[in-house]
């Protein structure tokens, strides 16, 4: 199997996208449209998502990816 994590090109999204309230609610799992079928997001997972969102809003894609891949939460999800 070939890994493409390091070779992935950034999506053509502006940093402002990471500041959009509707996007942030969906990214952080706080929209709760259908709680019966949606997976739950723990407090720790939500904290990780918020920190990733902050890095992405600052244009720090590599740091966000490193933080996400280093997190034990990403390995257990």
C-alpha positions in Angstrom: 0.0 0.0 0.0 1.3 3.5 -0.9 0.9 6.3 1.7 0.0 9.7 0.3 -0.2 11.6 3.5 3.0 13.5 2.9 2.2 14.1 -0.8 -1.3 15.5 -0.4 -1.7 18.9 -1.9 -3.6 21.5 0.1 -7.2 22.1 -0.9 -7.8 25.4 -2.6 -9.6 26.9 0.4 -8.9 30.4 1.9 -8.0 30.8 5.5 -11.4 32.6 5.9 -13.1 29.2 5.3 -11.7 28.1 8.6 -13.3 31.1 10.3 -16.8 30.5 8.9 -19.3 29.8 11.7 -21.3 27.2 9.8 -18.2 25.3 8.7 -16.7 25.4 12.2 -19.9 23.9 13.7 -19.8 21.0 11.3 -16.0 20.5 11.5 -16.1 20.5 15.3 -19.1 18.2 15.5 -21.3 20.6 17.3 -24.2 20.7 14.8 -26.0 17.6 16.2 -28.5 17.3 13.4 -29.4 13.7 14.0 -27.9 12.6 17.3 -29.4 9.1 16.9 -27.1 8.2 14.0 -24.2 10.6 14.3 -21.1 9.4 16.1 -20.5 11.2 19.4 -17.5 13.4 19.8 -15.7 13.3 23.2 -14.5 16.4 24.9 -10.9 15.4 24.1 -11.7 14.9 20.4 -13.5 18.2 20.3 -10.5 19.9 21.9 -8.2 18.4 19.2 -10.6 19.5 16.4 -10.7 23.1 17.8 -6.9 23.2 18.0 -6.6 21.9 14.4 -9.2 24.4 13.3 -7.2 27.3 14.9 -4.0 26.2 13.1 -5.7 25.9 9.8 -7.3 29.4 10.2 -3.7 30.7 10.6 -2.6 28.9 7.5 -0.5 26.4 9.4 -1.5 23.3 7.4 1.7 21.3 8.1 1.5 22.0 11.8 -2.2 21.0 11.9 -1.4 17.7 10.0 1.5 17.0 12.4 -0.6 17.6 15.5 -3.4 15.4 14.1 -1.2 12.5 13.1 0.7 12.6 16.4 -2.5 12.5 18.5 -3.4 9.2 20.1 -7.0 10.3 19.5 -6.6 10.0 15.8 -5.2 6.5 16.1 -8.2 5.4 18.2 -11.0 6.9 16.2 
